[in-house]
Amino acid sequence: MGVLRLGQGIRAPQAVHGRYAVTHLESAGTCQAYLLSGDSSLTMTQSGTQVTASLGRAGAVTLRGHVEGSTLTLVGVVPVLPAQAACPVGDTVRLVGQARRAPDHGHLDGTLAFLRCADCSTTEFHAQRMIPTLARGL
C-alpha cells in the first residue's frame, strides 16, 4: 500500500521512442549530414527515463542517455565509418534535444556536437516522429 501511495505522485517521463525523420539541418558538416540526412534516420528506444538511439545509415552510431522533462541528452562514440562520412573516429558525439508533443506525432529540436573535433561545428536539426503504417491482414 505504501508503494502505491508513493507512486501516485510520480509522473511518467515524456515518451520519445520511435523513428524520426530529420526535416531540417543547419550548418551541417560532412559527418553530420551523413548521420542525419538522406537515407539516415534517428531511431530511439526508451525504458522509463533511459533512452538508447541509433543514428545514421544502418544505425551506424549508438547513443545512450536519458530524458528529463522534455530534455533529451544522449552521448556515444563514433565508430569507423565509410570514408565519405568524414567522421572523427573515436570522438564522442553528443545529442541534446527538446521533445515536443503533438496530437498525432512528436517533434525533436536538437543539436549534434563532437566533443574533441575542433573542425566540427555544432549542427542544429529538427526532426519529426514517423507514424508507423500498419499492415492490414487479409
N, C-alpha and C positions, 0 to 999 in steps of 0.2 A: 504494500500500500504506500509506503514511503517513497519508493522508486517512482510510482505512478504520479504522486503529488509533485515530486521534483521535476519530472518530465513534462508536466503541464506547462511550465514556464520556458521550456526550451523551444526555440524556433528552428525549423529546418533550414539548412543552407539553401541558397538560391541554386536551382538546377541549371547547370551549364553544359551537361553532357550532350553529345551529338556531333554531327558533321557540319562544318561551317565552310561556306564559300566566301573567299575574300572578294569584296566588291570594290575596294579602293586601296591603293598603295601610294604613300607619299615618300619621296626621296629614297627609293629602294635601290640598293646596290645589286650587283650580280647575284650574290648569295641570297640576299633577302628575297629577290624576285624568284629565284629558283625554289625557295622554300614556301613562298606564299602565293604564287600566281600560276597561270596556265593550268596544267592538269594536277597541280598540287592541291592539297586540302589540309585543313586543320580538323582533327578528329579528337574529341575528348570523351573520356570515361570518368565517372565520378562515383565515389563511395563516401557519403557524408560530406565533409569539407575537403577530403583528399581528391585531387584531380591528376589524371595522367593524360597527356596529349601526345599525339604523333603529328609531325609537321613535315610537309614536303612530299615529293613523289614517293609512293610506296612506303610512306611512314618513315622516311629517312632519319629523322631526329626524334628522339623521345624526350619529353619534358615532364617533370613531376613537380607538384606543388599543392596549393590549396586555394580555396575560395573563402573569403571572409567578407560577409555582407555581399556587395556586388563587385568586389575587387578580386581579380584573379591574378595570382603570382605563380609563375612556373619557371623552372630552370632545367637545363640539360647540357650535355657535352656534344659538340659537333664531331661526328664520326668521319671517316674517309668517305667522301662523296665523289661523283664523277667530276672530272677536271673542269667541265664547263660551268659547274656550280661556283667555283672560285671561293669556296668557304674556308674559313680559318680552322683547319683540323685541330681538335683538342681544345678549342676555345669554349668557354661557357656562354651559352645563349640564354637570354632572359626574356620572357614574355610577360608583360604586365598589361592587364586589360580591365575594362569596366563592362560588365554584362548588363544588358538592358532587356527587360521583359517586354513582350508584345503579345497580343491576344493569340496570334497563330504561329509565332516563331520568336526566336531570340536574336539579339544583336550583340556584337562584341566590338568595342572600340579599344584598340590596343597599340602597344609599341613592341618592337622586336629589337633587341640590342645584343651586341657581342661585348663581353667584358674586357678582353685583352687586345682586341684588334683596333689599333689606332686609326686605320684607314676605313673602318666600317662605321658608317653613321647609323644612328638610331632611326628606324623606319616606323612610321605610323601607318596603321591599317584599320580598315573597317570590315567586318565580316557579318554574315547573316546565316543563322542556322538553317540548314536544308531540311525540308519536311520530307520524311521518307514516304515513298509511294508504296502502298500495299498492293500486293498481287492478289487478284481475285481468283478464287478457286473455281474449278469447273464443275 
